[in-house]
Amino acid sequence: MSSIRKTVLSSHTPGMGKAGGKVSRSILAPSFLGGALIWLTASCSGFAEEPVAPGWKKQAFDFGAADLRGDIALPNDGTLQSDHFQPRQAGTAGRSTVVGKIASSATVPADVTVMAFDLEYPATPLRVCAYEAQTAGLDIVSQSVTDDQSSASLRSVKAKNGKFEQVAFTRCLTRGTKLLAFHFATKPAGTGEDAAVSAGEKIETFAATMFKGLTFADGKPVSHWEGMTDIPLKVGKRSTALKSSPAWTVAINDFNGAVPAELHLVRKRDGKDAGLIWLGAFEVLIATEN
């Protein structure tokens, strides 16, 4: 018998409760995803600015902050009605404001609502997207997140007795400690799966064209992590950086190359512990036969 050493990473987040868990898939997902759902496979990668499509225009928007101003692409007869966000109150985790609306029309296949979140710390956009969809009574059937976790997309539906009543697409983008959520919702032409798929394809094609014309006046990317801190982690000869918001304080970090190693992050509120993240790396022995 011979033994092979192997490094194993494990993590635990005690005290985070439901908020720290993964978004659960709807019980509708297996049947709904069984069809040719092209709209559910679209990439969640950031959209690069491109010339506006024929029949489209650029419209300026101002949601009331330097990092929430810019331009967006809309059909020539479409209009984005905008308003200023409401800043969060001191001592609160954040505040949300409806800052924009686009009414559905012959060229706009969904009612579009834009929400701005002013947050104490940079947020995980997937959680915000999921919360908004679930608050609207929707069942999530697909989700995707960019590699840097700075933006997310959700596809969701509302159904009753096997009949689809609404199809929605939600896109959330971080802007430092602010976040924008674009929610597209429509009623399919019919109640069956084919009608829901068709409505979803139209929504996401429209959203992709709209976001290709999205730019911010401050010149920064569509989504970014301003204010985040890199925590260096090294195991053996390999090094990486874990991004962390100012909400978390490093209590222990002995990831200096050797194992075992541990990282402890602590979050406090009003002087009391409000959260703990623990990451550990250990060597284990795996027995193999010659």
N, C-alpha and C positions, 0 to 999 in steps of 0.2 A: 504494500500500500504506500502511496505517496500523498503528500499534502500540498495544496496550492493556496497561497495567500491571495485574498481578494478584499479590496476595500469596498465597504458598503456604506452608503449615505442613508441616513434616516432623519425624519423630521417629525415634529409634533407641535401643535399650536393649541395648548390648553387654554380654556377660558374664552375662546373665540366664538363658540356656540354656532348657531345657525348661520350667522353672517359669514363665517369662515369656511362654510362648506361649498361644494360645487352646485351649480344650477342643475336641478333635476329635469330630466326629459319628460315630456307629457306622455301619458299612456296612449295618446293618439299617434305618437311618433312612428311606431313600427309600421302601421298601415299607411300612414300619410307619406312616409319616406319610401314606401315600396314602389311608388309610381315614378314616372320620369320627371323628377323634380329638378329641372335644370336650374331654377332660380335659387335653390338651396345650396348649390355648389359654387356660387360666385366667391371670388377671393375677397378677403377682408384687408388686403394690403392697402396702404395709403394711396390715394389718387393723386397723380401728378397733374399739374396744370396743363391744359391743352386748349387749342383754339375752340371757341364755342361752336357747337354743331349748327348746321343750317336750320333756320327757324327758331333759333335760340338767341338770347341776349345776356349780357352781364348786368346784374343789378347790385348796387351797393347796399350793404346792411350795416347797422350800428346798434349793437345790443347794450351799449352803455359803458364799455370799458375798452382800454387801448388794445387789449388782446382779444377782443370780441367784435372787432370791426374788420370789414373786408368786402369782397365781392363774391357773388355766387351766380351760377348759370341758371336761367329760367326760360321756358318757352316765351316767345314774343308777346303772347297775350296773358302770361302769368304774372302774378304780383305777390311779393313777399311783404306782408304786413308785419312790421317789427316794433318792438318796445324795448325799454331798458330793463336790465336785470336788477333784482333787489339784493344788496349785499347781506351776507350773513351777520347775525348779531353776535357780539362778543360772548364767548363761553359756549357757543353752540357748534355743532359739528358741520353745519352747512345750511344752505337755503336754496330752494329751487324756484324759478320763475318761468312762466310761459313768455317767451320773448319773440316768437314768430309764428305766423300761420300762412299757409298757402291753401286756397280752396281748390277742390277738385273741379275739373272742367273737361272739355273735349281733348285738351292737350296735357292735362295733369291727371294721371290715373288714380290719384289717392288724395285724401285729406292729409296735409302735412302739418305737424306741430313741432315747433322747435323749443326746447327747454334749456335754460342756462342754470348751472349749479355753481354757486360760490361756496367753496369748501375750505375747511381749516387746513387740510393736507391734500396732496394729490390722491385721487381716488382710482380704484380699479374699475375701468369702464364697463367690463362685463357685468359686474354686480349692479351697476347703475342701470344698464340696459335691461337686465333681467328684472329688476325691481319695477321699472316703469311698465314693462310688458305685463307682468303678473298683476300689477295694480289695476291695469286696464281689463283684467279678466281674461287674458290671452294665455294659451298654452304654447310653450317654447318647443319648436321641433328641430331647430338647427341653430348653432352658434359658432362663431369664429373670432379669433383674436390675433392681432399682429404679434410678431415675434417679441417686440419690446413691451408688450402688454399695454400700449398707450392708446389703442382704439379697438373697438369691438363691434360686431354686427350680430343681430338676432333675427331669425325668421320665426314667426309665430302665427297661430290661428285661433279663432274662437269657433267652437262647434257645439251643437246640441243634438242629441239623438242621432249622431253620425252624419249630420248635415252641417256643412261649413257656412258660417254666418259672416265671418270677417277674416281677412288675410292682412298681415302686417309685416313691415320690415323696419327695424330700428338700428340706427348707426350712432355710436357714442364716441366722441373725440375729446381727449384731454387737452387742456390749455393751461399747463402749470397747475395751480390750485383751482382752476375753473374747468368746467366740463360742459360740452354741448351735446345734447341728445336730439337727433332728428328722427321723428316717428312718422312713418307712412302707413296709413290704414285705409282699406277699401272693402266694400261688400262685393263678393264675386258675382258674376252674372247668373250663376246657378248654385245649387247647394252641393253638387257632387265634387269629386276629387279633381276631375279635369278642369272644371271652372276655377277651382282654387289654385291649381297649378298655373293656369293662364293668367289669373290676376296677379299671382306672385311674380311671374316673369315680367309682366308689364311694370310693376312697381319697381323691381330692382333695376331694370334697364333704365327707367326714368331716373332713379336715384344715382346710378353710376354716371349718367350724363350730367346731372346737376352737380355732383361732387367734383367732376373733372374741371369745372369752372370755379371751384372754391379756393380762394386765396385770402390770406389775412394781411391787414395793412401793416402789421409790425414786421412782415417779411419772414417770419418764423414758419416752420413746417406746420402742416395741418394738425399734427399732434406731436407733443413733446413732453419731456419730464423735467421742467425747470424746478430747481430747488431740491432735487433728489441727490442723495449722497451715495458714492460707491464704497461698499465695504469689501476690502480685499479678502479673498479666500484662496488658499493654496493647499493642495493635496499632492504629495510627492513633488514632481517637477511641473505640474500643471497648475496654472493660476487663472482665476476668473474674478469678476466683480459682481457683487450682489447689490442692486439698487435698493435704497431704502429712503422713505420719506422722513422728514424731521419729527414725525410722531413717535419714532422708535429710537431708543437709546441703546447703544451697544454696551451690555454689561460684561460679557465675556466673548473674546474672539482669539482662540489659539490655533486657527487654521494657518499655520506657518510652514506647512510641508509635511510634518510628521503626523501620524495617526496613533492613538485616537485624537480627535480634535472636536471642539464644540464651539457653537456660536449661540449666544443668548441675547435676544432683543427684548426690551421691556418698554411697554407703553403705559404712561401714567395720565390720569385725569383727576384734577382737584387733589393732587398729592397722593392719590391711591393708585395701586396697580390696576390697570384696565385691560392689559393683554400681555401675553408672553409668547415668543416664538423661539423654539429650540431646534437647532440643526446639529446633527452629530455625524461623524465619520469614524468607522471602526474597522479593524481587521478581523476577518472570520476565517476559519479553517474549513476547507471543503475537501473531503476525502474522495479519492478516485482510485480505481483499480488499475494496476499495471497491465 
